[in-house]
Amino acid sequence: MAASLHSTEPSPSPRRRPLIAVTTSEIRRNPVELTPEGEPPQHEMALGLLYLQAIEASGGLPMVVPPLAPECIADILAEVDGVCLSGGPDLDPEAYGRRRAAQTGPSEPHLDAFELGLSRAADASGLPILAICRGMQVLNVARGGTLHQHLPDVVGSEITHRQRAPGAQATHWVALDPSCSITHIVKRRRIKVNSFHHQAIDMLGGGLVVTGRSSDGTIESVEAVDRDFVVGVQWHAECLVDRACQAALFDAFVEAANEARSRASLVCAA
C-alpha cells in the first residue's frame, strides 16, 4: 500500500536556540543624551551589546535580565538554559562581611542582592554559568568567598589591571592550569586578555578552584569542581571574540546550555 500523503504523525518541533539570561549590572542615573522626543531622565540599566552578540554568534538566544524582585528569580530560571553574569560596578563589601575601603567605588546593594540570589539559584538548579569580570566576583561571593577591594594595594603595579587601551586590545597574559576545563576550551596554556577591574578574588568561594593567574598572582579565572560548567573569567571576553580562543568560551557555554536544555526536556518527557 502506498504511503499516505498526509501523515498522522506529529512533526517534530524545530530545535530552538538555548535561551541565555544575561544580567545588567550597570545603573546609569542619567541618559547619555536627552532629546525632546525622548523619555524623561530616570535611572537606566545598561549592558554592552557585545555580550549579546557573542552569545548570539555562538548559537544562543540572549535575554537581558534586569534586577527584579527576588521572587521573580525562580520564574526566570524556569525559562532559561544558562546564565551569563556580566560586568559592572563594585560589589558592596557588606555582601561578603567586610567594611568599605576608601577606594571602593559606588555600589548598588539591591542590585547586588538580586544578582547574588540569581547566581545561587542558577547554581542550585544546575544551570551553566559564564561569569565575566564583576560577574566572576559575584559568583565567588555567592559561594561564600571574598574580594580584594583595591587590587593595587595587594599586587602592586606590575600589571595595569584597569587598562586605558580599548577593550578589543589584550594587554597582559594569564597562565592557565593545564588540568582544568578552560585550558581544554581555549586550547592553550596561556591566554592574552584585556583588563578593566580594580577588585579581584581574595578568598575563594566553596567548590571553586583557580584555573588562571596573571604574573602578579591575581586570580583571573575560576571554575566549579562540584558541577558542570560554572566558569568565571576576570577579563572581558566579549570584547575579544575576534580571537578564536576567546570565542571558544562562548561556544562552550552555549553548548553546555544546549545540553542542559536537552536533559530538562528528557526529564519532562519521562
N, C-alpha and C positions, 0 to 999 in steps of 0.2 A: 504494500500500500504506500502511496506517495505521502511524503510528509506534508502535514498541514501548512498552508501558507501563513496561518495566524496561530502562532504558538501560544498555548495557555500558560507556559512557564513565565513567571515574572522576570523581567530583565534586571540584571544586577545594577544597583545604583552606582553612578560614577564615583570613583575614589576621589574624595576631596583632599585638598591640601591640609596638613596638620595646622590647627589653629594655635597661635602663639600669643600669649598675653605679654605685653611689653609695658613696664611701669614708666610713669612720667614723674621723675623726681624733682624737676626744676620748677620752682614757683617764681613767676615774674609779676611784680606788683603794678607795672605799667606797660602798656603795649609799646612795642618798638616805635611805631608810627601811628599817630592818630589821623583819621581822615573824617571829613564832615559826614560822610555816609556810613561810617563805621560804628561799632559799639562804644558805649561809654567806658571810661577807664575802670578796670577791675583787676582782681588777681587772676592770673592766667597760668595754665600749665604749659610747659614747653618740652619738646622732645625732638632731638635731631632726627631728620628723615633718614640718615644713613643707617640707623638701627633697623628701620622698617625695610629699607631697600636691600640690606644684606640678608635679612630673613626671607624676603620675597625671592631674591635671586637663588637662594638655596632650596626653594621649593615649599617654603612655609607661607602661611597667611597670617601676617601680624595683626594684632588687635590691641590698640592703645588702651591702657587701663589707668584711669586717674585715681587718686586717693579717695576712696569712698568709705562709707560706714563699715565697721568691722563685720557686721552681719552679712554684708554682700560677698565676702570672700569665698564662702563655700559655694555660692551660686556661680561665681566667676569660674572657679576651678572645675566645677562640674562640666563646663562647656569647652574648656581648652585642653590642649595636649602637651603644653610646655609653657615655661615662664622664663622670660628674659628680664633680669633686674638691671636697669640702666644706670648710667652715671648721674651725677648731680652734686648737691652741696654736702657739707659736713653733716655727719650724724650728731645729734645731741648726745654728749657723753653720759648723760643720765641713763641712756638706754643700756649702757654697759657698766654702770655703777661708778663712774669717775666724775670728778669735778671738772668744770670747764676750764681749759687752759686759755691763756691770754691770746694765743694765736689761732684758736678755733674760730671758724667763720660763722656766719649766720646759719641757723638751723631751723627746721620746721618739725617740732615734736609730733604733731598729729600725723604728718606725712610719714615720719619715721615709724610711728606705731602701725600705720596701715601696711607699709612695705615689710616690716618685720613680721607682722601677722600673716601676710601673703606668703612670705618665704617659708615660714614654719609650716603653714598649712599645705603648701605645694610639696614640701619635703615629706610631710606625713602622708600625703596622697601618692607618693611615688612618682610625681611628675618630673620630667627632665628640667633642669635649671641651668641656664647660662647666665652668669653674674659678671657684669662688666664695671670696672673701676669702683665707684661708690657701691654698685651692686654687689661686688665681692665683699666689701666691708659690711654691708647689710647681711649677707649670707653668714659671715663669720660671727657677727653679733647675735644673729638669730639662733645660732648654735652654741651660744654661751661664751663667745670669745670677746676680746677687747681690741682697742685700736691705739696706735701712737697718734696723738693729736697734732703733732707737728714734726714731721719726719726729719727735717734738717737738724733738729736738736738731738736726734738719735744717731743718724748715719753721717752727718756732715754734708759737705758739698761736692764730693767726688762725682756724683751724678746729679744733673738737674732734673728733678722729678716733676717740676712744673715748667715744662718747656715753653719757649716763646715761638718756636717754629710751628708751622701749620700741622694740623692733625694727620695729614697724609704723609708726613715725614717722620720716619723712625729715627730715634736719636740715641738709643743705648741698647745693649744686649742683655738678654735673660738666659741663664743656663737652666736647662730643663732636666728633670730626673729621668734617666732613660728607662726606668721601670714603670713609669706612670702612663696613664692613658693619653694625656695631652701630647706626649712625645710621639706616640703612635699616630695621633690625629694629624699633627703638623708635619710629621716625617722628618724631624730634625732634633738635634740635641741642644741647640741654642737658637734663639729667635730674636730678631731685632724689632724693637717696639717703640711706640710713642709714649709720652708720659705727661699726664695732666692731673696730678694729685699732690697734696702735701700731707695727707694722712695715709696710714697703712696698717696692716695687721700687726698686732703685738702678740697677745696670747691667742693661740688657735682655738677655734670652736670645736666642740665634740665631734668626732668622726671625720674631721678634715685632716688632710696631710698636705704639706708643702710640696709642690711639684716644680716650682721655678723660683729662682732668686736672681737679682741683679748683683753686680760685683761688690756693692757696698752692703750686701746682706739683706736688703729689702725683700720681703715676700711679694712675689709678682704673680704667682698662680697657685691655686689650690684645687683639690678635688675631694669628694667624699669617698670613703672606703666602705661605707655601710649600705650603699645603694647605688643603682645605676645612674649614670650621667648627671652628676652635680659638679659643674666646673666653674671656677672663678678665675678671671684674669684682671690684673690691675690696670692694664693698658686698654686703650680704646680700639679694639679690633675692628669695629665697624668702619673706622676711618682708613683701614689698611687692606680692605678686601680685594684690591687690585693685585695683592700678593697671594699666591695660591695657598701658602701655609696659613695665612690669616683667614681666608675664605673657608678653609677646611674646618675651622672651629664652628662656623655657622652650618656647614654641610652636615657635620656630625651631630650637632644639636638638633637640627630639623629631622634627621634620620631617626634619632632617639625618640623624638616626639611622635614621629610616624609609627614607630614600633609600639610606643605606649598606647597610641590610639587603636592599633590593631589588637593589642592584648585586651583593652577595655571592651572592644566590640565582641571578642570571643566570650568574655565573661557575661556580657549582656545576652548573648545568643544561647548560652548554656542553660 
